[in-house]
């Protein structure tokens, strides 16, 4: 399985890049005591590292916000993923708990400030393609009761049959990670202004946390 970015997107958004990782043989279940303890540790670190006032000046968060505006997403209404999670912690709100895999990569996102996504690899068909959305395309994201109709400004990721994400903020319901998932495809979501070494660090943090709390091993990159 390969991942390609439409050439005109690279021209429109210099520096747009994605790091792709595969994991095989993970066990998806409710978060255990060790993961819950680690979550509490991360929350304490975040409260020491940031204030709500600081967040507007964090370079990585600013890069995502700038990209959101360019693709028709208002980042004051839909926050970039890592920023939204950090804001919840600073506001004293609990961060969502889904399952051990999603919780692990959410914690990696919080620690690194980088947006991450994971998909049930066995639900994907063919190669993946990042491209501009087509006006009127319909997308059913996780947690949505009805598909949304895309305006054509969005950036999407599709496999050979279907949309699997509106990049870089919402993943599709059909390829979500749930209890029977055992093989993952993980995307480390870059935007202009975020250097490749930052994405690689985030990938390593995510791989370490997922394998620590969910088992499995890194698959071969294609």
C-alpha positions as CSV (number, residue, x, y, z in Angstrom):
1,X,0.0,0.0,0.0
2,X,1.5,3.3,-1.1
3,X,0.5,6.9,-0.1
4,X,0.6,9.6,-2.7
5,X,-0.1,13.3,-2.6
6,X,-1.7,14.9,-5.7
7,X,1.0,17.0,-7.5
8,X,-1.1,20.2,-7.5
9,X,-1.5,20.0,-3.7
10,X,2.3,20.0,-3.4
11,X,2.4,23.1,-5.6
12,X,-0.4,24.8,-3.6
13,X,1.0,23.9,-0.2
14,X,4.8,23.6,-0.3
15,X,6.0,21.5,2.6
16,X,2.8,19.4,2.8
17,X,3.9,15.9,3.8
18,X,2.7,12.9,5.7
19,X,4.6,10.1,7.5
20,X,3.0,6.7,7.1
21,X,3.5,3.8,9.6
22,X,1.9,0.3,9.8
23,X,1.4,-1.7,12.9
24,X,0.5,-5.4,12.9
25,X,-1.2,-7.5,15.6
26,X,-2.4,-4.9,18.0
27,X,-5.0,-5.8,20.6
28,X,-7.9,-3.2,20.9
29,X,-9.6,-3.1,24.2
30,X,-10.5,-0.7,27.0
31,X,-7.7,1.3,28.5
32,X,-6.0,-0.6,31.3
33,X,-4.7,0.8,34.6
34,X,-1.2,1.5,33.2
35,X,-2.6,3.5,30.4
36,X,-4.9,5.4,32.7
37,X,-2.0,6.2,34.9
38,X,0.1,7.4,32.0
39,X,-2.8,9.6,30.9
40,X,-2.8,11.3,34.3
41,X,1.0,11.8,34.0
42,X,0.6,13.5,30.6
43,X,-2.1,15.8,31.9
44,X,0.1,16.9,34.7
45,X,2.9,17.6,32.3
46,X,0.6,19.7,30.0
47,X,-0.6,21.8,32.9
48,X,3.0,22.6,33.8
49,X,4.0,23.3,30.2
50,X,1.2,25.5,28.8
51,X,-1.4,28.1,29.7
52,X,-4.5,28.7,27.6
53,X,-3.0,32.1,26.7
54,X,0.2,30.5,25.5
55,X,-1.5,28.3,22.9
56,X,-2.0,30.9,20.3
57,X,1.7,31.3,20.0
58,X,2.7,27.6,19.8
59,X,4.3,27.3,16.3
60,X,2.9,23.9,15.4
61,X,-0.6,24.8,16.5
62,X,-0.3,28.0,14.4
63,X,0.8,26.0,11.4
64,X,-2.3,23.8,11.6
65,X,-4.6,26.8,12.1
66,X,-3.2,28.5,9.0
67,X,-3.7,25.4,7.0
68,X,-7.3,25.0,8.3
69,X,-8.2,28.5,7.0
70,X,-6.8,27.8,3.6
71,X,-8.9,24.6,3.2
72,X,-12.1,26.2,4.4
73,X,-12.1,25.1,8.0
74,X,-12.6,27.7,10.7
75,X,-10.0,26.8,13.4
76,X,-11.8,28.9,16.0
77,X,-14.8,26.5,15.7
78,X,-13.0,23.3,14.8
79,X,-9.7,23.2,16.6
80,X,-6.7,21.3,15.3
81,X,-6.7,17.9,17.1
82,X,-3.8,18.2,19.4
83,X,-4.6,21.8,20.3
84,X,-8.2,20.8,21.2
85,X,-7.0,18.0,23.5
86,X,-4.5,20.3,25.2
87,X,-7.2,22.9,25.7
88,X,-9.4,20.4,27.3
89,X,-6.7,19.5,29.8
90,X,-6.0,23.1,30.6
91,X,-9.7,23.8,31.1
92,X,-9.9,20.9,33.6
93,X,-12.1,18.7,31.3
94,X,-11.5,15.0,30.8
95,X,-10.0,14.0,27.5
96,X,-12.0,11.4,25.5
97,X,-11.4,7.7,26.2
98,X,-12.2,5.5,23.2
99,X,-10.1,2.4,23.4
100,X,-6.4,1.7,24.2
101,X,-5.2,2.4,20.6
102,X,-7.0,5.7,20.1
103,X,-6.2,6.8,23.6
104,X,-2.5,6.0,23.0
105,X,-2.1,7.9,19.8
106,X,-4.1,10.8,21.3
107,X,-1.6,11.0,24.1
108,X,1.2,10.9,21.5
109,X,-0.5,13.8,19.7
110,X,-0.8,15.7,23.0
111,X,2.9,15.2,23.8
112,X,4.2,16.1,20.4
113,X,1.5,18.7,19.3
114,X,1.2,16.9,16.0
115,X,-2.1,15.5,14.5
116,X,-2.2,11.8,14.2
117,X,-4.7,9.4,12.6
118,X,-5.1,5.6,12.6
119,X,-7.2,3.4,10.4
120,X,-8.2,-0.2,10.4
121,X,-5.9,-1.3,7.6
122,X,-8.0,-4.3,6.7
123,X,-10.8,-2.0,5.7
124,X,-8.6,-0.1,3.2
125,X,-8.5,-1.0,-0.5
126,X,-5.6,-0.3,-2.8
127,X,-3.3,2.7,-2.4
128,X,-4.1,5.9,-0.6
129,X,-4.3,9.3,-2.4
130,X,-4.4,12.8,-0.9
131,X,-6.3,15.1,-3.2
132,X,-8.7,18.0,-3.4
133,X,-12.3,17.2,-2.6
134,X,-14.8,17.1,-5.3
135,X,-17.8,19.5,-4.9
136,X,-20.7,17.4,-3.6
137,X,-18.7,14.4,-2.4
138,X,-20.3,12.9,0.7
139,X,-18.3,11.9,3.7
140,X,-19.4,10.0,6.9
141,X,-17.0,10.7,9.7
142,X,-16.7,9.1,13.1
143,X,-19.5,10.1,15.3
144,X,-21.6,11.6,12.5
145,X,-25.2,10.4,12.1
146,X,-25.5,11.6,8.5
147,X,-22.9,12.1,5.7
148,X,-21.7,15.7,5.2
149,X,-21.5,17.2,1.7
150,X,-18.1,18.6,0.8
151,X,-17.7,22.0,-0.7
152,X,-14.6,21.2,-2.8
153,X,-12.2,23.3,-0.8
154,X,-11.4,20.5,1.6
155,X,-8.4,18.2,1.3
156,X,-9.3,14.5,1.5
157,X,-7.7,11.1,1.6
158,X,-9.2,8.3,-0.4
159,X,-8.4,4.7,-1.1
160,X,-9.3,3.0,-4.4
161,X,-13.0,2.9,-3.4
162,X,-13.9,5.6,-0.8
163,X,-13.0,8.6,1.3
164,X,-11.2,7.7,4.6
165,X,-10.5,11.2,5.9
166,X,-11.0,14.9,5.5
167,X,-7.5,16.0,6.2
168,X,-6.2,16.6,8.8
169,X,-9.1,16.7,11.1
170,X,-11.8,14.0,10.6
171,X,-11.5,10.3,9.9
172,X,-14.2,8.1,8.3
173,X,-16.5,5.8,10.3
174,X,-15.9,2.9,8.0
175,X,-12.2,2.6,8.6
176,X,-12.2,3.5,12.3
177,X,-10.3,1.5,14.9
178,X,-12.6,-0.8,17.0
179,X,-12.5,-4.0,19.0
180,X,-11.9,-6.4,16.1
181,X,-9.1,-4.3,14.5
182,X,-5.7,-5.9,14.6
183,X,-3.7,-4.1,11.8
184,X,-3.3,-0.4,11.7
185,X,-2.2,2.3,9.2
186,X,-1.1,5.4,11.1
187,X,-0.7,8.8,9.5
188,X,1.4,11.5,11.0
189,X,-0.3,14.6,9.5
190,X,2.0,17.4,8.4
191,X,1.1,20.8,7.0
192,X,3.3,23.6,5.7
193,X,5.5,25.0,8.4
194,X,6.1,21.7,10.3
195,X,9.4,20.1,9.5
196,X,9.8,16.4,8.6
197,X,12.0,15.8,11.7
198,X,9.1,16.9,13.9
199,X,6.8,14.4,12.1
200,X,9.3,11.6,12.5
201,X,9.6,12.2,16.3
202,X,5.8,12.2,16.6
203,X,5.7,8.9,14.6
204,X,8.2,7.3,17.0
205,X,6.3,8.5,20.1
206,X,3.1,7.2,18.7
207,X,4.6,3.8,17.7
208,X,6.2,3.4,21.1
209,X,3.0,4.2,23.0
210,X,0.7,2.1,20.9
211,X,3.0,-1.0,21.1
212,X,3.5,-0.4,24.8
213,X,-0.1,-0.3,25.7
214,X,-1.7,-2.3,22.8
215,X,0.9,-4.8,21.7
216,X,1.8,-5.5,18.1
217,X,4.8,-4.5,16.2
218,X,5.7,-2.1,13.4
219,X,5.0,-3.4,9.9
220,X,7.0,-3.1,6.8
221,X,6.8,0.3,5.2
222,X,5.7,0.2,1.5
